[in-house]
Amino acid sequence: MFGKRSGKCQSLLRTKAKSEELVTPMISIRDTPGGATFQVRVQPRAKKNAIVGEVGEALKLALTAPPVEGRANEACVKFLAEVLNVARSSVTIAAGESSRNKVIRVAGLTAEQVRKRLK
């Protein structure tokens, strides 16, 4: 009687496990000599700045800034610096300045530290 779980209990356990998986970012974060790097996909002209999910191995960001004269890039760096609790100068766009898909480099943090701060 006590050794078996009811179907409802097992279903709740599976649901909880799935929701915990969704919270943990599955993006690829790599350690490099210059710092930790990861990919982002930027959605400019959003209602608010936010991390809205994942697209493949990239973190999807919604930014209020328009993609004009580097404003979205500046907003991306500023937002990620706030989220990761580092100085703006520590966050740089390593690749993709004129694209929605970018590679971000965070100096002074390891991949594991970035992963923990993004949770």
N, C-alpha and C positions, 0 to 999 in steps of 0.2 A: 504494500500500500504506500509506504513512504519512499520507496525506491523509484517509483515511476512518476513522471510529470504528466500533467494533463496536456491535451493538445493546445489548449488556450495558453497555458504557461509557456510551452515551447515556442508558440507563435510570438508571444511578447518578448522572449529572449532573442529570437531572430530579428524582430523589429528593432530592438535596442541596439543590437550589434550592427545592423545596417545603418542606423542613424549615427552611431559613433564613427563609422567609416566615412560618412559624408562630411563630418566635421574636420577630420584629419586631411590636410591638403595632400594630394597625390602628385603634385607637380615635381618635376625633376630639379633639384638644387644641387649644384656642383661646387666643390672647393677648387679654387684656382690660386695661383700665386698672388693675384691682385685682390682677392676676396671671393666671397660666395657669389655665384651667378645663377640666375633663373630667368625663364621666359615669361613675358606678360603679353596679353592681348588687350589693347586699349579701345574703349568705346567712348569717343568724345561727345560733348554736348549732352551729357546725361543730367538728370534732375539733381543728383548729389554724388559726391565722391564716395566710392565704396568698392569693396571686393565683392564681386557678384557671383563668382564661381570659378570653374576651370574649363578650359578648352584644350583637350588633349593633354599635353604636358605643361601648358601655360596657365598662369593665373589670370583670370579675366577681371579687368578694372573698369569701372564706370567713372568718368571724370567730367566735371562740369565745363571745363575749358574747351574752346573750339580748336580744331586742328590747323590753326593759322599762326604763322610767325613763331613757331616753337612754343606756343602757350600750353598745348597739351603735354609736351615733353616736360616743361617746367612744373606743371601740375602733377604729373606722374612722379617726378623726383621728390617733390615736396610731400605728396601724400604717402609715398612709401617710406620716406624718412620719418614721418610721424608714426606710421604703423609699426615700424621696426625700432622706433625709439633711438635713432642715431642722428648725427648731424647731416644736413643736406649735402655737404661736401663729400660725405661717405657714399652717397648713392649716385651712380652714374649710369648713363645709357651706353652700354658697350657696343650695341649694334641695333640698327633699325630706327634711326632717328626720324626718317621720313616715312615710316611704315606703321601700321597698327600693331604689328608683331615686333616686339622689342626684346633685347637681352639686357637685363639689369645686373649691374655689378655692385655689391655692397662691400666696401672695404672695412676691415676690422672685425668682421663676423665670419664664423664658420658656417657651413651649410646646416649643421645641426642647430646652431643658435638661430638662424633665420627661420628654419622650420618651426621651432618652438614659439617664436614671436609672431608667426603668421597664424597660429592656432586660435 
